[in-house]
Amino acid sequence: TPDETYDLELDKAVAAIQEQQAKSVVIQLPDGLKSRAKKIADELTSRTGCDVTIWLGSNFGACDLALHARSLGADLLIHFGHSEWRY
């Protein structure tokens, strides 16, 4: 995994990508995880074959979703955060 310190639940992300049959995915991370964004994106791509765009805009919590991801033509937005948020 990209980082052993955090449980990024990449298996859940992979399952969501496969379930949605997403070809284009945007990942949104808090500032503390942005240094790991490339590793996370590479792992998601290698496990699913999807194209991953890294959203580098500000992120102030679970309610701060990158809604502009739709304008990028993304099939799925995966928002990483510190607390679980049921969807």
C-alpha positions in Angstrom: 0.0 0.0 0.0 1.1 3.6 -0.5 1.4 4.3 3.2 1.5 1.9 6.1 0.7 4.6 8.6 -2.9 5.2 7.5 -5.6 2.7 6.6 -6.6 4.4 3.3 -9.1 1.5 2.7 -7.9 1.2 -0.9 -9.7 -2.1 -1.2 -13.0 -0.2 -0.7 -12.0 2.3 -3.3 -11.1 -0.4 -5.8 -14.5 -2.1 -5.1 -16.4 1.1 -5.6 -14.5 1.7 -8.9 -15.3 -1.8 -10.1 -18.9 -1.7 -8.9 -19.5 1.6 -10.7 -17.5 0.5 -13.7 -15.8 3.8 -13.5 -13.2 4.6 -16.2 -12.4 8.1 -15.0 -11.9 8.8 -11.3 -11.1 11.9 -9.3 -9.5 11.5 -5.9 -9.7 14.2 -3.3 -7.3 14.2 -0.3 -6.7 16.3 2.8 -3.5 18.4 2.7 -1.8 15.9 5.0 -2.2 13.1 2.4 -1.5 15.1 -0.8 2.2 14.1 -0.7 1.0 10.5 -1.2 -1.5 11.3 -4.0 0.6 9.9 -6.8 1.2 6.6 -5.1 -2.5 6.3 -4.3 -3.5 7.1 -7.9 -0.9 4.7 -9.3 -2.2 1.9 -7.1 -5.8 2.5 -8.0 -4.9 2.6 -11.7 -2.8 -0.6 -11.5 -5.7 -2.4 -9.7 -8.6 -1.2 -11.8 -7.2 0.2 -15.1 -9.1 3.5 -14.6 -7.7 6.9 -15.3 -7.2 8.8 -12.0 -7.1 12.6 -11.7 -5.8 14.0 -8.5 -7.8 17.0 -7.2 -5.3 19.4 -5.6 -7.8 22.1 -4.5 -8.4 23.0 -0.9 -10.2 20.4 1.3 -11.6 21.5 4.6 -13.4 18.4 5.6 -16.0 15.8 4.7 -18.5 18.4 3.6 -16.0 20.0 1.2 -16.5 17.8 -1.9 -14.8 18.6 -5.2 -18.0 19.0 -7.1 -16.1 20.5 -10.0 -15.0 16.9 -10.7 -18.1 16.5 -12.8 -16.7 19.2 -15.2 -13.7 16.9 -15.7 -16.0 14.1 -17.0 -15.3 11.9 -14.0 -17.4 8.8 -13.4 -16.6 8.7 -9.7 -15.2 11.0 -7.0 -13.4 9.3 -4.1 -12.9 11.6 -1.2 -10.3 10.5 1.4 -10.6 12.0 4.9 -10.0 11.4 8.5 -13.5 10.2 9.5 -15.9 7.7 8.0 -18.7 9.3 6.1 -21.5 7.0 4.9 -22.6 7.5 1.4 
